[in-house]
Amino acid sequence: MIGTWSLTRVPAGSPLDPSPDRARSLLRHELVHPAYHDQDLVRQILDWLGRRVDSTLNVASGAHPLSTVAAFTVFAILLVVLVWVLSRFRRNARTAARSQVVLTQEVVTAAELRRRAEGALAQGRPADAVIDGFRALTVRQIERGRLDDLPGATAREVATGLGVTFPAYGGEVRRSADLFDLVLYGDRPASDDQARAVFGLDDELARTR
């Protein structure tokens, strides 16, 4: 376990910033978050770090003091970088776990959403156009009775439902749903062509009987 590792071979006053103990403390604090627990990352990371520490101690035991300091400096930096990577992973895990709903509590028609989307595109805001365009597509199919009006439905659930109703457009619907999630929840940019593709899919599904 991390708490039992010994780094006493480092000479007193060695210029480690942060110190190995501080770096381990940061890592231990990061790993208590539940975002990692379901993916067995804690055990894998601890095993990996244990091997690295053993290797570093073996090298340091017979090395010149300056070499020992350099080895532990690199190790401390590695721990800090690992903490940063894990923190990014945890933020991504929270985003993925978040309820990525398509529709808000706003009561609005498909026609109004489509006008809003086209206006956003005309104003140079393709990301907003994608978001409102996919919402318009969703509401239009709810209005037609081709899609269940399920509160809190996610883009993936919408894509699954429409894929059953419109099997010939299943791939396009899934791509549009993925784009919606990436733009709205992943803060990804969108292009004019992507927004127009969502509009085109909305039109195709509206014409399909």
C-alpha positions in Angstrom: 0.0 0.0 0.0 1.1 3.6 -0.6 1.2 4.4 3.1 3.9 1.7 3.8 6.4 2.8 1.2 9.7 4.2 2.5 11.7 6.8 0.8 14.3 7.4 3.5 17.2 6.9 1.1 16.8 10.4 -0.2 19.5 12.7 1.4 18.3 15.3 3.8 17.6 18.7 2.2 17.2 17.2 -1.2 15.5 19.7 -3.5 12.4 17.7 -4.3 9.4 19.9 -5.1 6.9 18.4 -4.4 8.5 15.9 -2.1 7.7 12.2 -2.7 5.6 12.2 0.4 3.6 15.2 -0.8 3.2 13.6 -4.2 2.0 10.3 -2.7 -0.4 12.3 -0.5 -1.9 14.0 -3.6 -2.3 10.7 -5.3 -3.9 9.0 -2.3 -6.4 11.9 -2.0 -7.2 11.7 -5.7 -7.8 7.9 -5.6 -10.5 8.0 -2.9 -13.0 9.4 -5.4 -15.6 6.8 -6.3 -15.2 7.5 -10.0 -12.4 5.1 -10.1 -13.8 2.3 -8.0 -16.0 0.6 -10.6 -13.1 0.3 -13.1 -10.5 -1.4 -10.9 -8.1 1.5 -11.5 -7.0 1.8 -7.9 -5.5 -1.7 -7.8 -3.8 -1.4 -11.2 -2.3 2.0 -10.3 -1.1 0.9 -6.9 0.6 -2.2 -8.4 2.2 -0.1 -11.1 3.5 2.5 -8.6 4.7 -0.3 -6.3 6.9 -1.6 -9.1 8.2 1.8 -9.9 9.1 2.5 -6.3 10.9 -0.8 -5.9 12.9 -0.2 -9.1 13.8 3.3 -8.0 14.9 2.2 -4.5 17.0 -0.6 -6.0 18.8 1.8 -8.3 19.2 4.5 -5.6 20.7 2.1 -3.0 24.0 1.9 -4.9 23.9 5.2 -6.7 25.8 8.5 -6.2 23.7 10.9 -4.0 23.1 13.3 -6.9 21.8 10.4 -9.0 19.5 9.4 -6.1 18.1 13.0 -5.9 17.6 13.0 -9.7 15.8 9.6 -9.6 13.4 10.7 -6.9 12.8 14.1 -8.5 11.7 12.3 -11.7 9.6 9.9 -9.6 7.9 12.8 -7.8 7.2 14.6 -11.1 5.7 11.4 -12.4 3.4 11.1 -9.5 2.2 14.7 -10.0 1.5 14.1 -13.7 -0.4 10.9 -12.8 -2.6 12.9 -10.3 -3.3 15.4 -13.0 -4.3 12.6 -15.5 -6.5 10.9 -13.0 -8.3 14.2 -12.1 -9.0 14.7 -15.8 -10.3 11.1 -16.0 -12.6 11.8 -13.0 -14.0 14.9 -14.6 -14.7 12.9 -17.8 -16.3 10.2 -15.8 -18.6 12.7 -14.1 -19.6 14.1 -17.5 -20.3 10.7 -18.9 -22.4 9.7 -15.9 -24.4 12.9 -16.1 -28.0 12.6 -17.4 -27.5 13.8 -20.9 -31.1 14.7 -21.6 -32.2 16.1 -24.9 -35.2 18.2 -24.0 -35.5 20.9 -21.3 -38.5 21.9 -19.3 -39.3 24.5 -21.9 -42.5 24.0 -23.8 -41.8 24.7 -27.4 -42.8 23.3 -30.8 -40.6 21.6 -33.3 -41.2 24.4 -35.8 -40.0 27.0 -33.2 -36.9 25.0 -32.3 -36.1 24.6 -36.0 -36.4 28.4 -36.6 -34.2 29.0 -33.6 -31.6 26.5 -35.0 -31.6 28.1 -38.4 -31.2 31.5 -36.9 -28.3 30.4 -34.8 -26.6 29.0 -37.9 -27.2 32.2 -39.8 -25.6 34.1 -36.9 -22.5 32.0 -37.0 -23.3 29.8 -34.1 -23.3 26.2 -35.5 -23.0 24.6 -32.1 -26.3 26.2 -31.0 -27.7 25.2 -34.3 -26.8 21.5 -33.8 -28.4 21.5 -30.3 -31.6 23.1 -31.3 -31.7 21.3 -34.6 -31.6 17.9 -32.8 -34.1 19.0 -30.3 -36.4 20.1 -33.2 -35.9 16.7 -34.8 -36.9 15.0 -31.5 -39.9 17.1 -30.8 -41.2 16.8 -34.4 -41.2 13.0 -34.1 -43.0 13.2 -30.7 -45.6 15.5 -32.3 -46.1 13.0 -35.0 -46.5 10.2 -32.5 -43.5 8.3 -33.9 -41.5 8.8 -30.7 -42.6 8.4 -27.1 -42.5 11.6 -25.0 -40.3 10.3 -22.2 -39.2 13.0 -19.7 -35.4 12.9 -19.3 -34.8 10.9 -22.4 -31.1 11.0 -23.5 -29.9 11.5 -27.0 -28.9 7.8 -27.2 -32.4 6.8 -26.1 -33.9 9.1 -28.8 -31.6 7.5 -31.4 -32.6 4.0 -30.3 -36.3 4.8 -30.6 -36.0 6.5 -33.9 -33.7 3.7 -35.2 -36.6 1.2 -34.6 -39.1 3.5 -36.4 -36.8 4.5 -39.2 -34.3 1.7 -39.6 -33.0 3.1 -42.9 -31.8 6.2 -41.0 -30.5 4.5 -37.9 -26.9 5.3 -38.6 -27.6 9.0 -39.3 -29.7 9.3 -36.2 -27.0 7.8 -34.0 -24.4 10.1 -35.5 -26.6 13.1 -34.9 -27.3 12.0 -31.3 -23.6 11.5 -30.7 -22.9 15.0 -32.1 -25.5 16.5 -29.9 -23.9 15.0 -26.8 -20.4 16.0 -27.8 -21.4 19.6 -28.5 -23.8 20.1 -25.5 -22.1 18.0 -22.9 -18.6 17.7 -24.2 -18.0 21.3 -25.2 -16.9 20.3 -28.6 -17.2 22.8 -31.5 -19.5 22.1 -34.5 -19.3 23.1 -38.1 -21.9 24.6 -40.4 -21.9 21.4 -42.4 -22.7 19.3 -39.3 -25.6 21.6 -38.4 -27.0 21.4 -41.9 -26.7 17.6 -41.7 -28.9 17.6 -38.6 -31.4 19.9 -40.5 -31.3 17.5 -43.5 -32.0 14.5 -41.3 -34.9 16.3 -39.6 -36.4 17.0 -43.1 -35.9 13.4 -44.2 -37.6 12.0 -41.2 -40.4 14.5 -41.5 -41.1 13.4 -45.1 -40.9 9.7 -44.3 -44.2 8.0 -43.7 
